[in-house]
Amino acid sequence: MKKELLFLLTTSSLIAGQVGFEEVLEKTLTNNKELKAKKLDIDTSKANYRNARGYELGNLTFNENIANSNNPLNVFGMKLMSREATFRDFGFSEFLTPLGGALATADDGTVGNFNPASMAGLLDTAPNDLNNPESRTNYETKLTYELPIFTGFKLQNAKEMSKLQIKASEAKYNFDEKQLQLEVLKAYNGAVAAKYFIKATEKVKETTTSFIYLASEMFKEGYTTNIDIQQAQVYDMKVNTMIMESKNQYSLALAYLKFLANDDTIDGVIEFKTINSNYAELKSLQDLALVNRDDLQWMEQNTKTMAAKVEFEKSANYPMIGSHLEYGYNDNQLNNISGSKDYYTLAVGLEYKIFDGLTTSSNIEKAKIDYAKTKHYLEYMKDGLKLGVEKAYLNCKTKQSILDEKLKAQSLASDIVEKSKEMYKNQLMSMNDLLLQNANEQKAITDVILAKYELTIALAELQLSIGNDLK
């Protein structure tokens, strides 16, 4: 009972730090900093769309302007804007004095006839109140609202382009996420392969140790020479270095997994993760890829964006109509919110370019060229995806066949080693030949581990080639 409890405690402590592929993948997709940065591209596209929509809503602006001047034109304008202008500001005080002398006055005080001679030079008089006013401070408080009424469909096309780029960013993110899934699978199964390499070399270590013991016993009986023991010991030392190298590779693989998942608690891996793939007809897989692939959807959205760009550039051929509404107050004090001091301005304007030096036609032509280029790249990508599916499809079948052959070779190599031991005991084989057969077995085991790893990657690449993920 104590032995069973000790075994359970030891096993649980070994498994505690180990993680499965699904757990590592979930942590990576949640914690990976590069993926988080790429996801922000979607937010940028959404912000661009909101920006395009915002232009349709116009601009509402608040202004508080304070000005001080003794410029006659400015001072008179300030008084006029605050509805405070008087005839004195025109210089009428100097006009009335000579005008009074121009009218004859009787003894009883009644005004007589107009005397033209007294008006000589009146029109040439420079009014001091108008030309030399005292400085004045003006406080202008206003709200301004500017709204585009018609922009030649430019805003509509800008919104459409922004919406398409949101979809393009989402498709690009999904593609990058699936590529990261493949990177995690390679790292995880690479760590599993390294773990099996350690086990395989440790098993070889047990075998070479047994060879040393066997050679030593036969030397004692006088059946062999000391060189057999030395040959076994040299090979055993070589195995020791192989174990150290395998452990180092395992540590490096775990370190990369920790980096991808942004989790330093990962201490080990469990088993190869194999993505189930059905070997359907190649044509059906290629058709599926043309529907599911995220990078193709990204390219399709970019192509649609280029088409919208052509219409965007054509907007310059239409007239632009906009409106301007302004409401505000003017006074010589900051507290100028008064019904007697307010004003409004409402304006509608039209702008139509008759000739712009062929700039618009050139921009339209460039947009059409970009659209044509993007369409060619889209068709090229479709052909490339079909080729990629075919390569992944054939690669899977090849890797499966290779694994089957490697398994047969491993079984045969292990059988040869067992028979070689008996031959050595019966002095029918040298120690050098026995070690050679053991090396062949070790290589066969290593080849099987590598073939299993390569098959898991090939299956995953086939899944990704048709647009599926690895979750």
Residue pairs with C-beta under 8 A, 6 or more apart in sequence:
14 268
15 270
16 267
17 265
17 266
17 267
17 268
18 267
18 268
18 269
18 270
19 266
19 268
19 269
19 270
20 269
20 270
20 271
20 273
21 184
21 185
21 188
21 189
21 269
21 273
22 471
24 184
24 188
24 257
24 260
24 261
24 266
24 269
25 181
25 184
25 185
25 188
25 470
25 471
27 261
27 262
27 263
28 35
28 180
28 184
28 260
28 261
28 262
29 35
29 177
29 180
29 181
31 261
31 262
31 263
32 180
32 260
32 261
32 262
33 262
34 180
35 176
35 177
35 180
38 172
38 173
38 176
39 173
41 169
41 172
41 173
42 166
42 169
42 170
42 173
44 169
45 162
45 165
45 166
45 168
45 169
46 166
48 162
48 165
49 159
49 162
49 163
49 165
49 166
51 162
52 155
52 158
52 159
52 161
52 162
53 159
55 148
55 155
55 158
56 148
56 155
56 159
57 147
58 145
58 146
58 147
58 148
59 144
59 145
59 146
59 147
60 143
60 144
60 145
61 143
61 144
61 145
61 146
62 142
62 143
62 144
63 140
63 141
63 142
63 143
63 144
63 328
64 139
64 140
64 141
65 138
65 139
65 140
65 142
66 137
66 138
66 139
66 140
67 74
67 78
67 137
67 138
67 140
68 135
68 136
68 137
68 138
69 75
69 78
69 135
69 136
70 133
70 134
70 135
70 136
72 130
72 131
72 132
72 133
74 136
75 133
75 134
75 135
75 136
76 85
76 89
76 130
76 133
78 136
78 138
78 330
78 332
79 85
79 89
79 136
81 138
81 140
81 330
81 343
82 138
82 330
82 331
82 332
82 336
82 341
83 340
83 341
84 332
88 129
89 129
89 130
89 133
90 127
90 129
90 130
91 125
91 126
91 127
91 128
91 129
91 130
91 131
92 127
93 127
93 129
94 125
94 127
94 128
94 129
95 122
95 125
95 127
98 118
98 119
98 122
98 125
99 119
99 122
101 115
101 118
102 114
102 115
102 116
102 118
102 119
102 122
103 111
103 112
103 113
103 114
103 115
104 111
104 112
104 113
104 115
105 111
105 112
106 112
136 332
137 332
138 330
138 331
138 332
139 329
139 330
139 331
139 332
139 333
139 334
139 336
140 328
140 329
140 330
140 336
141 328
141 329
141 336
141 337
142 326
142 327
142 328
142 329
143 326
143 327
143 328
144 324
144 325
144 326
145 324
145 325
145 326
146 322
146 323
146 324
146 325
147 322
147 323
147 325
148 155
148 320
148 321
148 322
149 321
149 322
149 323
149 348
150 318
150 319
150 320
150 321
151 315
151 318
151 320
151 321
152 314
152 315
152 316
152 317
152 318
152 319
152 320
153 311
153 314
153 315
153 318
154 312
154 315
154 316
157 308
157 309
157 311
157 312
157 315
158 312
160 308
161 305
161 308
161 309
161 312
164 301
164 302
164 304
164 305
164 308
165 301
165 305
167 297
167 301
168 297
168 298
168 301
168 302
168 305
171 294
171 295
171 297
171 298
171 301
172 294
172 295
172 298
174 294
175 293
175 294
175 295
175 298
177 469
178 294
178 464
178 469
178 470
179 464
180 260
181 464
181 469
181 470
181 471
182 457
182 460
182 461
182 464
182 470
183 260
184 257
184 260
184 261
185 273
185 275
185 456
185 457
185 460
185 470
186 457
187 253
187 256
187 257
187 260
188 257
188 269
188 273
189 272
189 273
189 453
189 456
189 457
190 253
190 256
190 453
191 250
191 253
191 254
191 257
191 269
192 269
192 270
192 271
192 272
192 273
192 453
193 272
193 449
193 450
193 452
193 453
194 246
194 249
194 250
194 252
194 253
195 250
195 268
195 269
196 449
197 246
197 249
197 250
197 446
197 449
198 243
198 246
198 247
198 250
200 442
200 445
200 446
200 449
201 239
201 242
201 243
201 246
201 442
202 243
203 445
204 239
204 242
204 438
204 441
204 442
205 236
205 239
205 240
205 243
207 417
207 438
208 232
208 235
208 236
208 239
208 435
208 438
209 236
211 232
211 235
211 236
211 431
211 434
211 435
211 438
212 229
212 232
212 233
212 236
214 421
214 424
214 425
215 224
215 228
215 229
215 231
215 232
215 431
216 229
218 224
218 228
218 425
219 225
219 226
219 228
219 229
223 427
224 427
224 431
227 431
228 430
228 431
231 431
231 432
231 435
232 431
232 435
235 435
235 438
235 439
254 266
254 267
254 268
254 269
257 266
257 269
258 264
258 266
272 452
272 453
272 456
273 456
274 455
274 456
274 459
275 456
275 459
275 460
275 463
275 470
276 459
277 396
277 459
277 462
277 463
279 393
279 396
279 397
282 389
282 390
282 393
285 389
285 393
285 462
285 465
285 466
286 385
286 386
286 389
286 390
288 466
288 467
289 296
289 385
289 386
289 388
289 389
289 465
289 466
289 467
290 296
290 382
290 385
290 386
291 467
292 466
292 467
292 468
293 385
293 466
293 467
294 467
295 381
296 378
296 381
296 382
296 385
299 374
299 377
299 378
299 381
300 378
302 374
303 371
303 374
303 375
303 378
306 367
306 370
306 371
306 374
306 375
307 371
309 367
309 370
309 371
310 364
310 367
310 368
310 371
312 367
313 360
313 363
313 364
313 366
313 367
314 364
316 353
316 356
316 359
316 360
316 363
317 353
317 360
319 350
319 351
319 352
320 350
320 351
320 352
321 348
321 349
321 350
321 351
322 348
322 349
322 351
323 346
323 347
323 348
323 349
324 345
324 346
324 347
324 348
324 349
325 344
325 345
325 346
325 347
326 344
326 345
326 346
327 342
327 343
327 344
327 345
328 342
328 343
328 344
329 336
329 337
329 338
329 341
329 342
329 343
330 336
330 341
330 343
331 338
331 341
353 360
385 465
388 465
389 462
389 465
389 466
392 458
392 461
392 462
392 464
392 465
393 462
393 465
395 458
395 461
395 462
396 455
396 458
396 459
396 462
398 458
399 451
399 454
399 455
399 458
400 455
402 451
402 454
402 455
403 448
403 451
403 452
403 455
406 444
406 447
406 448
406 451
407 448
409 444
409 447
409 448
410 441
410 444
410 445
410 447
410 448
412 444
413 437
413 440
413 441
413 443
413 444
413 445
414 441
414 444
416 437
416 440
416 441
417 437
417 438
417 440
417 441
420 429
420 433
420 434
420 437
420 438
421 434
423 429
423 434
424 430
424 431
424 433
424 434
460 470
463 469
463 470
464 470
